[in-house]
């Protein structure tokens, strides 16, 4: 049996925090926030299911970053951190989420390349990683604008306060996406696409 990486316990810790926030919300009668936390907890289980279904071994930090990002979202609403520590908590949340999304974009395009045998070049993968993070940031800001326009805000109140707020959010995601892209460039110096696979044939 392969020993479990110690980093996985960080992912488990933030999953536990999400579960505790969910229990707190239901215990205080805030059912909307409770169901939101339940959804966040379920989302933390998705990478485990995908890894098992596709017989892929994700690095531990994939599980950790996803759990951390979803905890930021959950605690921000239930504990009021979005309001209490505005704007710093929100910006840090965007930065962490940007790391997660860009990393998922990097892994996703490698897996697509593997199963469809597209033989994509390394720098295309790096470029896609960066652009994927930016695209998801834009999609999220459109979502925030839509929620504010149609419903007057989310559980934590108004989601966008100004053009500067929106642009700062996107800049934070850009910064984290650049970090992931740079790490990807460095990773490719000593590895190839096949190194991230655990089963099935893979060719450069």
PASEBA-1860 file (N, C-alpha, C; in nm, 3 decimals):
! residues 204
1> XXXXXXXX> 0.084/-0.119/0.000/0.000/0.000/0.000/0.088/0.125/0.000 ~ 0.060/0.219/-0.093/0.140/0.341/-0.104/0.105/0.435/0.011 ~ 0.208/0.484/0.084/0.180/0.575/0.195/0.108/0.701/0.147 ~ 0.015/0.751/0.225/-0.059/0.872/0.190/0.031/0.994/0.213 ~ 0.043/1.083/0.114/0.126/1.203/0.133/0.074/1.286/0.252 ~ 0.167/1.340/0.330/0.126/1.419/0.445/0.042/1.541/0.406 ~ 0.067/1.592/0.285/-0.009/1.707/0.238/-0.158/1.680/0.227 ~ -0.195/1.553/0.210/-0.337/1.519/0.200/-0.412/1.557/0.327
9> XXXXXXXX> -0.341/1.555/0.440/-0.408/1.588/0.565/-0.447/1.736/0.571 ~ -0.378/1.819/0.494/-0.420/1.959/0.483/-0.554/1.967/0.411 ~ -0.569/1.887/0.306/-0.697/1.884/0.235/-0.808/1.834/0.327 ~ -0.779/1.729/0.403/-0.879/1.675/0.496/-0.916/1.779/0.602 ~ -0.817/1.858/0.646/-0.841/1.959/0.749/-0.940/2.064/0.699 ~ -0.921/2.112/0.577/-1.012/2.214/0.525/-1.147/2.156/0.488 ~ -1.151/2.030/0.451/-1.280/1.965/0.433/-1.355/1.959/0.566 ~ -1.283/1.929/0.672/-1.343/1.927/0.805/-1.395/2.065/0.844
17> XXXXXXXX> -1.319/2.170/0.813/-1.364/2.306/0.844/-1.492/2.341/0.769 ~ -1.501/2.297/0.644/-1.624/2.320/0.567/-1.741/2.248/0.633 ~ -1.719/2.123/0.676/-1.825/2.046/0.742/-1.867/2.114/0.873 ~ -1.772/2.167/0.947/-1.805/2.236/1.073/-1.882/2.364/1.046 ~ -1.845/2.436/0.942/-1.923/2.555/0.904/-2.064/2.519/0.863 ~ -2.077/2.407/0.794/-2.210/2.359/0.754/-2.294/2.327/0.878 ~ -2.235/2.256/0.974/-2.306/2.223/1.097/-2.346/2.348/1.173 ~ -2.256/2.447/1.176/-2.284/2.573/1.245/-2.402/2.646/1.180
25> XXXXXXXX> -2.401/2.650/1.047/-2.509/2.719/0.975/-2.644/2.652/1.000 ~ -2.648/2.520/0.989/-2.774/2.450/1.016/-2.815/2.465/1.162 ~ -2.716/2.464/1.253/-2.746/2.477/1.395/-2.802/2.611/1.433 ~ -2.764/2.715/1.358/-2.813/2.850/1.386/-2.935/2.886/1.302 ~ -2.984/2.790/1.225/-3.105/2.813/1.146/-3.081/2.884/1.014 ~ -2.956/2.899/0.975/-2.925/2.963/0.847/-2.917/2.853/0.740 ~ -3.034/2.811/0.694/-3.040/2.695/0.606/-2.984/2.722/0.467 ~ -3.000/2.844/0.417/-2.942/2.876/0.286/-2.790/2.859/0.289
33> XXXXXXXX> -2.728/2.914/0.394/-2.583/2.901/0.408/-2.543/2.757/0.433 ~ -2.626/2.683/0.507/-2.598/2.543/0.535/-2.596/2.459/0.409 ~ -2.695/2.479/0.323/-2.699/2.403/0.198/-2.588/2.446/0.105 ~ -2.551/2.574/0.110/-2.438/2.621/0.031/-2.309/2.551/0.077 ~ -2.292/2.539/0.209/-2.174/2.469/0.262/-2.176/2.321/0.226 ~ -2.295/2.261/0.226/-2.307/2.121/0.187/-2.263/2.103/0.042 ~ -2.303/2.197/-0.044/-2.261/2.191/-0.184/-2.110/2.203/-0.195 ~ -2.051/2.295/-0.117/-1.906/2.312/-0.120/-1.835/2.185/-0.075
41> XXXXXXXX> -1.889/2.120/0.028/-1.827/1.996/0.076/-1.834/1.887/-0.031 ~ -1.948/1.876/-0.097/-1.962/1.777/-0.204/-1.863/1.804/-0.316 ~ -1.842/1.932/-0.348/-1.746/1.967/-0.453/-1.604/1.926/-0.416 ~ -1.571/1.927/-0.286/-1.436/1.884/-0.247/-1.416/1.735/-0.272 ~ -1.526/1.660/-0.284/-1.516/1.516/-0.307/-1.500/1.481/-0.455 ~ -1.530/1.577/-0.543/-1.526/1.551/-0.687/-1.388/1.504/-0.734 ~ -1.277/1.570/-0.695/-1.147/1.521/-0.745/-1.114/1.379/-0.701 ~ -1.161/1.338/-0.583/-1.140/1.199/-0.539/-1.214/1.103/-0.633
49> XXXXXXXX> -1.337/1.140/-0.667/-1.419/1.057/-0.756/-1.357/1.050/-0.895 ~ -1.311/1.166/-0.946/-1.250/1.170/-1.079/-1.122/1.085/-1.082 ~ -1.039/1.100/-0.977/-0.914/1.023/-0.971/-0.941/0.873/-0.971 ~ -1.043/0.832/-0.896/-1.076/0.690/-0.891/-1.138/0.642/-1.021 ~ -1.227/0.723/-1.077/-1.298/0.684/-1.198/-1.202/0.670/-1.317 ~ -1.107/0.764/-1.329/-1.016/0.763/-1.442/-0.883/0.694/-1.410 ~ -0.871/0.644/-1.287/-0.748/0.577/-1.243/-0.627/0.669/-1.259 ~ -0.642/0.790/-1.204/-0.539/0.893/-1.212/-0.497/0.928/-1.070
57> XXXXXXXX> -0.369/0.949/-1.050/-0.319/0.990/-0.919/-0.285/1.138/-0.922 ~ -0.375/1.221/-0.870/-0.348/1.364/-0.863/-0.243/1.393/-0.756 ~ -0.160/1.496/-0.775/-0.073/1.541/-0.665/-0.158/1.589/-0.548 ~ -0.106/1.577/-0.427/-0.184/1.612/-0.308/-0.230/1.756/-0.307 ~ -0.151/1.845/-0.367/-0.187/1.987/-0.360/-0.309/2.021/-0.445 ~ -0.348/1.932/-0.536/-0.472/1.954/-0.610/-0.591/1.945/-0.513 ~ -0.594/1.841/-0.432/-0.701/1.825/-0.334/-0.697/1.939/-0.232 ~ -0.576/1.976/-0.191/-0.561/2.082/-0.091/-0.611/2.216/-0.142
65> XXXXXXXX> -0.569/2.255/-0.262/-0.609/2.386/-0.314/-0.759/2.394/-0.339 ~ -0.818/2.286/-0.387/-0.962/2.285/-0.409/-1.036/2.300/-0.276 ~ -0.994/2.224/-0.175/-1.057/2.233/-0.043/-1.037/2.371/0.017 ~ -0.917/2.426/0.004/-0.888/2.559/0.058/-0.973/2.666/-0.009 ~ -0.984/2.660/-0.142/-1.064/2.758/-0.215/-1.211/2.754/-0.172 ~ -1.264/2.633/-0.160/-1.404/2.618/-0.123/-1.427/2.655/0.024 ~ -1.325/2.634/0.109/-1.338/2.680/0.247/-1.343/2.833/0.253 ~ -1.259/2.900/0.173/-1.262/3.047/0.168/-1.403/3.095/0.137
73> XXXXXXXX> -1.464/3.033/0.038/-1.600/3.071/-0.003/-1.700/3.044/0.109 ~ -1.691/2.927/0.169/-1.785/2.888/0.274/-1.773/2.975/0.398 ~ -1.651/2.989/0.450/-1.630/3.069/0.571/-1.657/3.216/0.546 ~ -1.629/3.262/0.425/-1.656/3.401/0.392/-1.802/3.437/0.410 ~ -1.890/3.344/0.372/-2.034/3.366/0.388/-2.081/3.339/0.531 ~ -2.050/3.224/0.582/-2.108/3.182/0.710/-2.048/3.258/0.828 ~ -1.918/3.282/0.825/-1.853/3.354/0.935/-1.847/3.504/0.912 ~ -1.893/3.547/0.797/-1.895/3.690/0.768/-1.759/3.750/0.737
81> XXXXXXXX> -1.664/3.666/0.696/-1.529/3.716/0.671/-1.522/3.811/0.552 ~ -1.611/3.789/0.453/-1.612/3.878/0.337/-1.638/4.022/0.379 ~ -1.726/4.040/0.475/-1.761/4.173/0.523/-1.661/4.220/0.629 ~ -1.628/4.134/0.722/-1.541/4.171/0.835/-1.401/4.210/0.790 ~ -1.349/4.139/0.691/-1.211/4.164/0.646/-1.205/4.218/0.504 ~ -1.314/4.282/0.461/-1.316/4.341/0.327/-1.215/4.456/0.319 ~ -1.139/4.469/0.208/-1.144/4.386/0.087/-1.040/4.274/0.086 ~ -0.962/4.262/0.194/-0.845/4.173/0.191/-0.884/4.026/0.179
89> XXXXXXXX> -0.988/3.987/0.251/-1.030/3.846/0.246/-1.077/3.809/0.106 ~ -1.153/3.897/0.046/-1.205/3.871/-0.089/-1.092/3.860/-0.190 ~ -0.994/3.948/-0.179/-0.882/3.945/-0.275/-0.797/3.820/-0.257 ~ -0.772/3.784/-0.131/-0.696/3.661/-0.104/-0.772/3.539/-0.155 ~ -0.905/3.541/-0.137/-0.988/3.432/-0.187/-0.978/3.419/-0.338 ~ -0.979/3.532/-0.408/-0.964/3.528/-0.554/-0.827/3.475/-0.594 ~ -0.724/3.513/-0.518/-0.589/3.465/-0.549/-0.579/3.314/-0.533 ~ -0.629/3.263/-0.422/-0.623/3.118/-0.396/-0.708/3.043/-0.499
97> XXXXXXXX> -0.826/3.095/-0.527/-0.912/3.031/-0.626/-0.847/3.032/-0.764 ~ -0.775/3.141/-0.794/-0.705/3.149/-0.922/-0.599/3.041/-0.935 ~ -0.528/3.014/-0.824/-0.430/2.904/-0.825/-0.498/2.772/-0.856 ~ -0.611/2.747/-0.791/-0.683/2.621/-0.810/-0.734/2.606/-0.952 ~ -0.795/2.713/-1.004/-0.854/2.707/-1.137/-0.746/2.689/-1.244 ~ -0.637/2.764/-1.232/-0.529/2.751/-1.330/-0.467/2.612/-1.325 ~ -0.451/2.559/-1.204/-0.397/2.424/-1.190/-0.490/2.322/-1.254 ~ -0.620/2.338/-1.233/-0.717/2.246/-1.295/-0.713/2.258/-1.447
105> XXXXXXXX> -0.693/2.381/-1.496/-0.679/2.400/-1.640/-0.557/2.329/-1.694 ~ -0.446/2.337/-1.621/-0.322/2.269/-1.660/-0.341/2.118/-1.665 ~ -0.398/2.063/-1.557/-0.420/1.919/-1.552/-0.523/1.875/-1.656 ~ -0.628/1.957/-1.671/-0.735/1.922/-1.763/-0.688/1.911/-1.906 ~ -0.606/2.007/-1.951/-0.561/2.002/-2.090/-0.464/1.886/-2.112 ~ -0.388/1.850/-2.009/-0.300/1.733/-2.022/-0.382/1.605/-2.036 ~ -0.489/1.593/-1.958/-0.572/1.473/-1.966/-0.647/1.465/-2.099 ~ -0.692/1.581/-2.147/-0.758/1.584/-2.278/-0.658/1.543/-2.386
113> XXXXXXXX> -0.538/1.596/-2.376/-0.432/1.560/-2.471/-0.405/1.410/-2.467 ~ -0.411/1.353/-2.347/-0.384/1.210/-2.331/-0.493/1.125/-2.396 ~ -0.619/1.155/-2.365/-0.728/1.069/-2.411/-0.762/1.090/-2.558 ~ -0.743/1.210/-2.606/-0.770/1.237/-2.747/-0.646/1.226/-2.834 ~ -0.530/1.199/-2.769/-0.402/1.183/-2.841/-0.375/1.301/-2.934 ~ -0.386/1.422/-2.879/-0.370/1.543/-2.959/-0.223/1.582/-2.977 ~ -0.135/1.532/-2.889/0.008/1.562/-2.895/0.034/1.713/-2.895 ~ -0.025/1.781/-2.798/-0.008/1.925/-2.785/0.133/1.959/-2.740
121> XXXXXXXX> 0.183/2.070/-2.788/0.315/2.116/-2.747/0.310/2.171/-2.604 ~ 0.424/2.165/-2.537/0.429/2.204/-2.397/0.389/2.350/-2.377 ~ 0.439/2.438/-2.464/0.410/2.579/-2.444/0.266/2.615/-2.479 ~ 0.202/2.533/-2.562/0.057/2.551/-2.581/-0.016/2.521/-2.450 ~ 0.026/2.415/-2.383/-0.035/2.377/-2.256/-0.017/2.487/-2.152 ~ 0.103/2.545/-2.147/0.129/2.654/-2.053/0.043/2.775/-2.086 ~ 0.036/2.810/-2.214/-0.047/2.923/-2.255/-0.194/2.900/-2.225 ~ -0.239/2.778/-2.250/-0.378/2.744/-2.219/-0.405/2.759/-2.070
129> XXXXXXXX> -0.309/2.718/-1.987/-0.324/2.729/-1.843/-0.349/2.873/-1.801 ~ -0.270/2.964/-1.855/-0.283/3.106/-1.822/-0.417/3.161/-1.871 ~ -0.453/3.132/-1.995/-0.576/3.184/-2.052/-0.700/3.123/-1.986 ~ -0.689/2.997/-1.946/-0.801/2.932/-1.879/-0.831/3.002/-1.746 ~ -0.725/3.034/-1.670/-0.745/3.107/-1.545/-0.813/3.241/-1.567 ~ -0.768/3.315/-1.669/-0.828/3.445/-1.699/-0.973/3.431/-1.746 ~ -1.000/3.329/-1.827/-1.136/3.308/-1.876/-1.231/3.277/-1.762 ~ -1.187/3.194/-1.668/-1.271/3.161/-1.554/-1.292/3.282/-1.462
137> XXXXXXXX> -1.190/3.368/-1.452/-1.204/3.491/-1.374/-1.310/3.581/-1.436 ~ -1.306/3.595/-1.569/-1.405/3.677/-1.638/-1.546/3.619/-1.620 ~ -1.557/3.486/-1.632/-1.687/3.421/-1.614/-1.741/3.444/-1.474 ~ -1.652/3.439/-1.372/-1.696/3.461/-1.234/-1.742/3.605/-1.212 ~ -1.671/3.700/-1.271/-1.710/3.840/-1.255/-1.844/3.867/-1.324 ~ -1.869/3.800/-1.436/-1.999/3.811/-1.502/-2.108/3.753/-1.412 ~ -2.076/3.641/-1.347/-2.170/3.580/-1.251/-2.200/3.676/-1.137 ~ -2.096/3.739/-1.080/-2.117/3.833/-0.971/-2.205/3.950/-1.017
145> XXXXXXXX> -2.177/4.003/-1.136/-2.256/4.114/-1.190/-2.402/4.074/-1.207 ~ -2.423/3.952/-1.256/-2.560/3.902/-1.277/-2.634/3.888/-1.145 ~ -2.568/3.833/-1.043/-2.631/3.816/-0.912/-2.666/3.951/-0.851 ~ -2.575/4.047/-0.861/-2.601/4.181/-0.808/-2.716/4.248/-0.881 ~ -2.720/4.231/-1.013/-2.822/4.298/-1.094/-2.960/4.237/-1.073 ~ -2.967/4.105/-1.070/-3.097/4.038/-1.062/-3.149/4.021/-0.920 ~ -3.057/3.999/-0.824/-3.100/3.966/-0.688/-3.049/4.064/-0.582 ~ -2.973/4.162/-0.623/-2.923/4.260/-0.527/-2.808/4.212/-0.444
153> XXXXXXXX> -2.748/4.098/-0.479/-2.632/4.047/-0.405/-2.649/3.902/-0.367 ~ -2.548/3.850/-0.298/-2.546/3.710/-0.255/-2.576/3.701/-0.107 ~ -2.544/3.587/-0.047/-2.566/3.570/0.097/-2.486/3.669/0.179 ~ -2.372/3.711/0.127/-2.286/3.805/0.200/-2.313/3.950/0.163 ~ -2.411/3.973/0.073/-2.440/4.109/0.031/-2.393/4.133/-0.112 ~ -2.374/4.259/-0.145/-2.334/4.296/-0.280/-2.200/4.234/-0.313 ~ -2.188/4.181/-0.435/-2.066/4.109/-0.474/-1.965/4.200/-0.542 ~ -2.012/4.302/-0.612/-1.923/4.396/-0.680/-1.954/4.537/-0.633
161> XXXXXXXX> -1.850/4.610/-0.594/-1.870/4.744/-0.541/-1.829/4.854/-0.637 ~ -1.741/4.823/-0.728/-1.694/4.924/-0.823/-1.616/4.855/-0.933 ~ -1.584/4.933/-1.037/-1.500/4.882/-1.145/-1.363/4.844/-1.090 ~ -1.311/4.927/-0.998/-1.181/4.897/-0.938/-1.182/4.766/-0.863 ~ -1.293/4.737/-0.793/-1.305/4.611/-0.721/-1.301/4.493/-0.817 ~ -1.374/4.504/-0.927/-1.378/4.397/-1.026/-1.242/4.375/-1.089 ~ -1.176/4.485/-1.126/-1.046/4.473/-1.191/-0.941/4.417/-1.095 ~ -0.948/4.455/-0.968/-0.853/4.401/-0.871/-0.872/4.251/-0.856
169> XXXXXXXX> -0.998/4.207/-0.855/-1.025/4.063/-0.849/-0.960/3.991/-0.966 ~ -0.975/4.047/-1.085/-0.920/3.981/-1.204/-0.767/3.985/-1.204 ~ -0.711/4.094/-1.152/-0.565/4.103/-1.144/-0.511/3.998/-1.047 ~ -0.581/3.974/-0.937/-0.538/3.872/-0.842/-0.538/3.733/-0.907 ~ -0.643/3.705/-0.986/-0.649/3.577/-1.056/-0.541/3.569/-1.163 ~ -0.516/3.682/-1.232/-0.408/3.685/-1.331/-0.274/3.652/-1.265 ~ -0.249/3.713/-1.148/-0.123/3.689/-1.078/-0.106/3.542/-1.042 ~ -0.212/3.481/-0.988/-0.202/3.340/-0.949/-0.192/3.250/-1.072
177> XXXXXXXX> -0.258/3.287/-1.182/-0.248/3.208/-1.305/-0.107/3.215/-1.363 ~ -0.045/3.333/-1.355/0.094/3.348/-1.402/0.186/3.259/-1.319 ~ 0.164/3.254/-1.187/0.246/3.170/-1.100/0.236/3.023/-1.142 ~ 0.114/2.977/-1.166/0.096/2.837/-1.207/0.161/2.813/-1.343 ~ 0.148/2.910/-1.435/0.208/2.895/-1.568/0.361/2.888/-1.559 ~ 0.420/2.972/-1.473/0.566/2.971/-1.455/0.610/2.837/-1.396 ~ 0.535/2.790/-1.295/0.567/2.659/-1.235/0.557/2.549/-1.341 ~ 0.457/2.560/-1.429/0.441/2.461/-1.535/0.562/2.461/-1.628
185> XXXXXXXX> 0.612/2.580/-1.662/0.731/2.590/-1.748/0.849/2.521/-1.681 ~ 0.869/2.550/-1.552/0.980/2.489/-1.478/0.962/2.338/-1.466 ~ 0.838/2.294/-1.446/0.809/2.151/-1.434/0.844/2.078/-1.563 ~ 0.811/2.139/-1.678/0.836/2.076/-1.807/0.985/2.066/-1.839 ~ 1.069/2.142/-1.767/1.212/2.132/-1.791/1.269/1.996/-1.747 ~ 1.203/1.934/-1.653/1.253/1.808/-1.597/1.154/1.693/-1.610 ~ 1.037/1.719/-1.668/0.934/1.616/-1.681/0.870/1.626/-1.819 ~ 0.798/1.524/-1.856/0.715/1.532/-1.975/0.569/1.510/-1.933
193> XXXXXXXX> 0.480/1.520/-2.031/0.337/1.511/-2.001/0.301/1.377/-1.940 ~ 0.374/1.274/-1.976/0.341/1.140/-1.929/0.368/1.122/-1.780 ~ 0.453/1.207/-1.724/0.490/1.188/-1.584/0.374/1.205/-1.488 ~ 0.270/1.273/-1.532/0.158/1.298/-1.442/0.053/1.187/-1.452 ~ 0.076/1.093/-1.544/-0.017/0.982/-1.561/0.027/0.862/-1.477 ~ -0.069/0.782/-1.438/-0.036/0.662/-1.360/-0.073/0.534/-1.434 ~ -0.163/0.544/-1.530/-0.202/0.425/-1.605/-0.222/0.462/-1.751 ~ -0.238/0.361/-1.832/-0.263/0.374/-1.975/-0.139/0.427/-2.048
201> XXXX> -0.136/0.404/-2.176/-0.022/0.446/-2.256/-0.025/0.598/-2.276 ~ 0.092/0.655/-2.275/0.103/0.799/-2.296/0.227/0.824/-2.378 ~ 0.213/0.903/-2.480/0.328/0.934/-2.565/0.334/1.084/-2.587 ~ 0.457/1.133/-2.593/0.478/1.274/-2.624/0.443/1.299/-2.770
END
